[in-house]
Each structure stands twice: as structure tokens, then as C-alpha cells.
Amino acid sequence: MSYANSQGFRGLHIVCEPTGSYSNLLLKLAHQNGHTTAYVNGESVYKAKVIENNDNSKDDIKDPRIIFMLSKMGKEQTFRILPAEYKALRDLNRLYDVANSYRIEMKTRIHHLLIRLFSEFPMGKDFIYHHSGQMLFEEYSFSPWRIVEDSFEEFSLKMKNRCKTIYRSTLVKLYEASKESVLHILAPLEIEVLEQHFKYLYEDYIRADLRRTTIRKQIENIYYKLTETEDIIPISDSKIMQPFYLGRILGETGPLSDFDHINMLQKYSGLNLRKRESGYFKGKLRMSKKGRAPLRGILGGMAFKMVKRNEIFAEYYHKRKNEEKLSGTKLLAIIERKLLKIIFGMAKNRESFNKLKSITCESHYKLVA
């Protein structure tokens, strides 16, 4: 700073590539000391090397020179310092994804192990994680050898005491399947280890599921707090635009007041379209996918849910898929763009989802007029 002052400058302007934790720490320190900051796109730096010296090699002397050149050309990106609520939402998004991935992994491993432990298991996969399945785990650890140690009457009484809603027909299926499963002879030590393994997996699943539920509530609570303070924010409902999904999206976008137009938000998320044309060649329009990948992932999950039968985009999705023979992946990408546009419009008007307004084609309104 003293050198900058001696050269007649009033302060420092710190510019760097977005490399993750180190660049964030550098720019935060710069802000704390009253300096201005900016990013330059890493891809731009890579490609500008070829323009600057016809060489794409990388070294610690060349990179700063290229970054400085791009900065002077005005090719800078804003380094955003998000308010605390948005930072918390972004971190909770990461925690939710980890818990959800681990939960899915545990379910997969449980299903594989159950084939060895309870080879004739008669119930569907949903039963395993339902209240009845949890009671079967707590009482018998899903072990057919433990089940057949009791008579059917004892088994029924114990399960009924733990789960009042379980059907007698279900208990009959489980007991009869247990008698068949124990015919597959296993050594006592092997059975013991299988039961121990299953116990660990099931407990890990319950822990991950509880963690996911807790994080979901945290995201919803922060979203509700933001609705009390933010002027530009989408208002949730209980069916379509649920507070959990809107909270996750806001965690990735940050304050929507930072975006003046939907095109800016689409570019930030990587949902903006790019052309490929050269002479007579006309390439297809495709999404750039250069923006925020976690945001696209959340929108993709919402889009997949909303194209199922009787959901809001079901008719649109299946009509275009059948008539235009578009691939499901491409249609989901189109719906992601539509969703982002709908949510941005909701935020600008501070309103909840209106199906008639959001889905109906503009030409229909012109016909009515």
C-alpha cells in the first residue's frame, strides 16, 4: 500500500482468478483493508495467453501479466460478498447434498446385504424404511434366524406392540419367508457378522436421513426469515414452489436484487444459450454450462419432479417429446430455463406461483384481448 501511495495511487485494486478458498481469502482480506476487488474468468486467462504471446504455457510470471491485461480491457467479474443468510444457505446446500448422497449409498448397500441376510425377504423396498421396517430392525435386526426363534404368536405380539398399524398378512409373509430363509445353511459366526454389518448400515442410514431432515428444516427457516426482510424474493407455496427448494435456489443465486434482468441470472447459472455458426454451417443452440453448476443441479431436480404425470410441466414435456421427438435431457434443460424465469418473475413481483400466469402462452392472452 505504501508503494501505491508513493506512486500517486489512492488505493489498490486486487484482481485474480477464482481458484477457490485461496482467492476468496485474498479478496476478503482486500475488502477488510478497504481495497477494491474483482475476478477475471479463468478460461479467459487461458485463451488470452495465446493472443498475448502465441503460447498457452503456464507460469507464475505470465499469468499476472495476462490478468492485468484483461482487467485493463474491462473483462472483470464482480466478487460478491453474500449476506450471512445466503452464505448459510449455500453451506447448508453442501451439507444436504452430502447427507443425501450418503443416505442413497447406505440404501444401496442395505439392499445388497439384505439378499445375503434375509434371502427370501417378501416385502418391497419401501417397507424397509417405513415405520414397520424400523420396528422390525429394532426388534429382530431383519434377521430371519432371530425371527424364527419365536413362535408366530410371539413374533406377532412383539411387532404389534411396536407397530399398531402393521397388517396380520404382512406378519404372516415375514414369518413364512423367515422359515424359508433359514433353510439356507450359514455358519453361526457368518450370521453374527452379517447381522452386525446390517446393523451398522441401517444405523448409518437413519443418521443420514435424520441429518437430511434437520438440514431441510434449517433451509426452510432461513428462507422464511429472508421473506421478512427482502423486497425481491419469490413467495413459496405448499405444493409447487416449496420453501425448501426456493431456499436452496437462493443459496446459490444470492440476493436476486443483484440481477437486473433474467439474462444476467441465466448467464450466472450457465443456462444462457450459445450459438455455433460459421459461413453456411449452422450449429444447434446449446446451454453454455459455464455458470454455477450447483444451481443447475437444484433446478434439474425440480424440473424432473415437475414433468411427472399430473404435475405442472407434464403436458408440455410429453407433448413436445412425442410430437417433436426431443430427447428427455434437452426438454429438462428447457424446463430448467423456464423455471428460473418463473422464479425470477415471482421474486420481482414478490408473489407466489400462479399457474395461469406462468404456464399459459402469451398468445392466448392476445386472443382474449
C-alpha positions in Angstrom: 0.0 0.0 0.0 2.9 2.4 0.8 4.3 1.7 -2.6 1.0 2.5 -4.3 0.8 5.8 -2.3 4.3 6.7 -3.3 3.4 6.3 -7.0 0.4 8.6 -6.6 -2.4 6.0 -6.3 -5.2 6.3 -3.8 -5.5 2.6 -3.1 -5.2 -0.9 -4.5 -7.4 -2.9 -6.9 -6.9 -6.6 -6.4 -7.7 -8.9 -9.3 -7.3 -12.6 -9.5 -8.7 -15.8 -11.0 -11.4 -17.6 -9.0 -9.3 -20.5 -7.6 -11.5 -21.4 -4.6 -10.6 -20.9 -0.9 -7.3 -19.1 -1.6 -8.7 -16.5 -3.9 -11.7 -15.9 -1.6 -9.4 -15.4 1.3 -7.3 -12.9 -0.7 -10.2 -10.8 -1.8 -11.8 -10.9 1.7 -8.6 -9.6 3.2 -8.5 -6.9 0.5 -12.0 -5.8 1.4 -11.2 -5.6 5.1 -8.3 -3.3 4.2 -10.5 -1.0 2.1 -9.3 -2.1 -1.4 -11.5 -2.8 -4.4 -11.6 -6.3 -5.9 -12.6 -8.2 -9.0 -12.3 -11.6 -10.6 -11.2 -12.5 -14.2 -12.6 -15.6 -15.8 -10.1 -18.5 -15.7 -11.0 -19.6 -19.2 -10.5 -16.1 -20.5 -7.0 -16.0 -18.9 -6.2 -19.4 -20.6 -7.3 -18.3 -24.0 -5.8 -14.8 -23.8 -2.3 -16.2 -23.4 -2.5 -17.4 -27.0 -3.5 -13.9 -28.1 -0.9 -12.2 -26.0 2.2 -14.3 -26.9 1.0 -17.2 -29.1 1.7 -19.6 -26.3 -0.6 -21.4 -23.9 2.0 -22.5 -21.4 1.5 -21.5 -17.7 3.9 -19.9 -15.3 3.7 -17.6 -12.3 5.2 -14.6 -14.2 3.0 -14.8 -17.3 -0.4 -15.3 -15.5 -0.4 -12.0 -13.6 0.5 -10.1 -16.8 -2.5 -11.7 -18.6 -4.8 -11.0 -15.7 -3.7 -7.4 -15.7 -4.3 -7.1 -19.4 -7.8 -8.5 -19.1 -8.5 -6.1 -16.2 -7.5 -3.1 -18.3 -9.8 -4.3 -21.1 -12.7 -4.3 -18.7 -13.1 -8.1 -18.7 -13.7 -8.3 -14.9 -16.3 -10.1 -12.9 -17.7 -9.0 -9.6 -16.5 -10.7 -6.4 -19.7 -10.9 -4.4 -19.7 -11.0 -0.6 -23.0 -12.6 0.2 -25.1 -11.6 3.3 -24.9 -14.1 6.2 -28.2 -15.8 5.5 -27.3 -16.5 1.9 -23.9 -17.9 2.9 -25.6 -20.1 5.4 -28.0 -21.4 2.8 -25.1 -22.1 0.4 -23.2 -24.1 3.1 -26.4 -25.9 4.1 -26.8 -26.9 0.4 -23.5 -28.6 0.5 -24.3 -30.4 3.8 -27.7 -31.5 2.4 -26.1 -32.9 -0.7 -23.5 -34.9 1.3 -26.2 -36.3 3.7 -28.4 -37.2 0.7 -25.6 -38.9 -1.2 -24.6 -40.9 1.9 -28.2 -41.8 2.5 -28.6 -43.2 -1.0 -25.3 -45.0 -0.7 -26.5 -46.7 2.6 -29.8 -47.7 0.9 -27.9 -49.4 -1.9 -25.6 -51.3 0.4 -28.5 -52.3 2.7 -30.4 -53.8 -0.3 -27.3 -55.8 -1.4 -26.7 -57.1 2.1 -30.3 -58.0 2.8 -30.1 -60.5 0.0 -27.5 -62.4 2.0 -29.0 -61.9 5.4 -32.7 -62.4 4.5 -32.6 -64.2 1.2 -36.4 -64.7 0.9 -37.4 -61.2 2.1 -41.0 -60.8 0.9 -41.6 -57.1 1.2 -40.9 -54.2 -1.1 -38.1 -51.7 -0.7 -40.3 -49.1 0.8 -41.2 -51.4 3.8 -37.5 -51.4 4.9 -37.5 -47.7 5.7 -41.2 -47.4 6.8 -42.1 -47.4 10.4 -42.9 -51.1 10.3 -39.4 -51.8 8.9 -37.8 -49.7 11.5 -39.6 -51.7 14.2 -38.6 -55.0 12.6 -35.0 -53.7 12.7 -35.2 -52.7 16.4 -36.7 -56.0 17.5 -35.1 -58.5 15.2 -32.4 -56.7 13.1 -34.0 -58.1 9.9 -32.5 -61.5 10.8 -34.7 -64.4 9.9 -32.8 -66.6 12.4 -33.9 -64.3 15.2 -37.5 -64.2 14.0 -37.9 -68.0 13.9 -36.5 -68.3 17.4 -40.0 -67.0 18.4 -43.3 -68.7 17.6 -45.6 -66.8 15.2 -47.8 -65.7 18.1 -44.8 -64.3 19.9 -43.5 -62.6 16.8 -46.9 -61.1 16.0 -47.3 -59.8 19.6 -43.9 -58.2 19.7 -44.4 -56.5 16.3 -48.0 -55.4 17.2 -46.7 -53.8 20.4 -44.2 -51.8 18.5 -46.3 -51.0 15.4 -50.1 -50.9 15.8 -50.8 -50.4 12.1 -49.0 -53.4 10.7 -51.3 -55.9 9.0 -51.5 -59.6 10.0 -51.0 -60.6 6.4 -47.6 -58.8 6.4 -46.6 -60.6 9.6 -47.6 -63.9 8.0 -45.5 -63.2 4.9 -42.5 -62.2 7.0 -42.6 -65.2 9.3 -43.1 -67.7 6.4 -40.3 -66.1 4.4 -38.1 -66.3 7.6 -38.7 -70.1 7.8 -37.6 -70.4 4.2 -34.6 -68.2 4.5 -33.1 -70.1 7.4 -33.0 -73.3 5.2 -30.0 -71.7 3.5 -27.4 -73.0 5.9 -24.9 -70.5 7.2 -22.3 -70.8 10.0 -23.3 -69.1 13.2 -20.2 -66.8 13.0 -21.2 -65.7 9.5 -24.7 -64.9 10.6 -23.3 -62.9 13.5 -21.1 -60.8 11.3 -23.9 -60.3 8.7 -26.3 -59.1 11.5 -23.5 -56.8 12.8 -22.9 -55.4 9.3 -26.6 -54.8 8.6 -26.9 -53.1 12.0 -24.1 -50.6 11.2 -25.5 -49.9 7.7 -29.1 -49.3 9.0 -28.0 -47.1 11.8 -25.9 -45.0 9.3 -28.9 -44.7 7.1 -31.1 -43.5 10.0 -28.4 -41.0 11.0 -28.1 -39.6 7.4 -31.9 -39.5 7.0 -32.3 -37.5 10.3 -29.4 -35.2 9.3 -31.0 -34.6 5.9 -34.4 -33.8 7.5 -32.8 -31.4 10.0 -30.9 -29.5 7.3 -34.1 -29.3 5.3 -35.8 -27.5 8.2 -32.9 -25.2 8.6 -33.0 -24.2 5.0 -36.8 -23.5 5.3 -36.4 -21.5 8.4 -33.7 -19.2 6.8 -35.9 -18.8 3.7 -38.8 -17.7 5.9 -36.6 -15.1 7.6 -35.5 -13.7 4.2 -39.1 -13.3 3.2 -39.5 -10.8 6.1 -36.5 -8.7 5.1 -36.1 -9.0 1.3 -38.1 -6.9 -1.2 -37.2 -9.1 -4.2 -37.9 -12.7 -3.3 -40.2 -15.4 -4.5 -43.0 -16.4 -2.2 -43.4 -20.1 -1.5 -46.5 -22.3 -1.5 -47.1 -25.8 -0.1 -47.3 -27.7 -3.5 -45.3 -26.2 -6.4 -42.7 -23.8 -5.2 -42.0 -25.2 -1.8 -39.8 -23.1 0.7 -37.1 -25.8 0.8 -36.5 -25.6 -3.0 -36.7 -21.8 -3.1 -34.3 -21.6 -0.1 -31.8 -23.9 -1.9 -32.0 -21.8 -5.1 -31.5 -18.5 -3.1 -28.4 -20.1 -1.5 -26.9 -20.5 -5.0 -28.0 -17.2 -6.6 -27.5 -14.9 -3.6 -29.8 -11.9 -3.4 -31.9 -11.7 -6.6 -31.7 -7.9 -6.3 -28.2 -8.2 -7.7 -29.6 -9.2 -11.1 -31.3 -6.5 -13.2 -32.5 -8.9 -15.9 -33.3 -12.6 -16.3 -30.4 -12.8 -18.9 -27.9 -11.9 -16.2 -29.3 -14.7 -13.9 -29.3 -17.2 -16.8 -25.7 -16.4 -17.6 -24.7 -16.7 -13.9 -26.3 -20.1 -13.7 -24.9 -21.3 -17.0 -28.4 -21.6 -18.6 -27.7 -19.0 -21.3 -27.7 -20.2 -24.9 -24.6 -20.1 -27.1 -24.5 -20.2 -30.9 -22.1 -22.0 -33.3 -22.2 -20.6 -36.7 -19.6 -20.3 -39.4 -20.4 -19.5 -43.0 -23.0 -22.0 -44.2 -22.6 -24.0 -41.0 -25.4 -23.5 -38.5 -24.9 -25.4 -35.3 -27.5 -26.1 -32.7 -28.3 -23.7 -29.8 -26.9 -25.2 -26.6 -26.6 -24.1 -23.0 -23.2 -22.7 -22.1 -23.0 -24.6 -18.8 -20.3 -22.2 -17.7 -22.1 -20.8 -14.7 -23.0 -22.2 -11.3 -23.3 -25.9 -11.6 -25.0 -26.5 -8.1 -27.8 -24.1 -9.2 -28.3 -26.1 -12.4 -28.4 -29.3 -10.3 -31.2 -28.0 -8.0 -33.2 -26.7 -11.0 -32.7 -30.0 -12.7 -34.1 -31.9 -9.7 -37.1 -29.6 -9.6 -37.7 -30.0 -13.4 -37.5 -33.8 -13.1 -40.2 -33.7 -10.4 -42.4 -31.3 -12.3 -42.6 -33.3 -15.6 -44.2 -36.4 -13.9 -47.9 -37.1 -14.6 -50.3 -34.6 -13.3 -47.5 -32.1 -12.5 -47.4 -28.6 -13.9 -45.0 -29.3 -16.8 -46.2 -32.8 -17.6 -48.4 -31.9 -20.6 -45.8 -29.6 -22.0 -43.0 -32.2 -21.6 -44.8 -35.2 -23.0 -46.4 -33.2 -25.9 -43.1 -31.9 -27.1 -41.4 -35.2 -26.5 -44.0 -37.2 -28.5 -44.6 -34.6 -31.3 -41.1 -33.1 -31.8 -39.2 -36.2 -30.7 -37.0 -34.2 -28.4 -34.8 -36.0 -26.0 -35.7 -36.0 -22.3 -32.4 -34.4 -21.4 -32.9 -31.5 -23.8 -36.5 -30.9 -22.6 -35.4 -30.9 -19.0 -32.8 -28.3 -19.8 -35.6 -26.2 -21.5 -37.8 -26.5 -18.4 -34.8 -25.5 -16.2 -34.7 -22.2 -18.1 -38.5 -21.8 -17.7 -38.3 -22.5 -14.0 -35.6 -19.9 -13.4 -37.5 -17.3 -15.4 -40.7 -18.1 -13.4 -38.9 -17.8 -10.1 -37.2 -14.6 -11.1 -40.6 -13.1 -12.1 -42.1 -14.2 -8.8 -39.2 -12.5 -7.0 -39.6 -9.2 -8.9 -43.3 -9.1 -8.1 -42.8 -10.6 -4.7 -45.6 -13.1 -5.4 -46.3 -16.9 -5.2 -46.6 -19.2 -8.1 -49.5 -18.5 -10.5 -50.0 -21.4 -12.9 -52.3 -19.5 -15.3 -49.8 -16.6 -15.5 -46.6 -18.8 -15.6 -47.6 -21.6 -18.0 -50.2 -20.1 -20.3 -48.7 -18.9 -23.6 -48.7 -15.1 -24.2 -50.5 -15.6 -27.5 -53.6 -16.9 -25.5 -53.8 -13.5 -23.7 -53.6 -11.7 -27.1 -56.5 -13.8 -28.4 -58.6 -13.0 -25.3 -57.8 -9.3 -25.7 
